[in-house]
Amino acid sequence: MSLLQFIKKLKLQEARQHMLKSNLDAVSAAVKVGYEGASQLSREYSREFD
């Protein structure tokens, strides 16, 4: 796993935790972990967790 893939996985896991535990919506979670928007998070999230 490359460093970029590792960082992406960490950001996805952190965003998921924010959505599950803090009840943040996808837009807020995406911005909080450093994504440019919810669509980017959504694409990456579905690749990782679906």
Long-range contacts (C-beta under 8 A, 24 or more apart in sequence): 8-44, 9-48, 11-35, 12-41, 12-44, 12-45, 12-48, 12-49, 15-41, 15-45, 16-45, 16-49
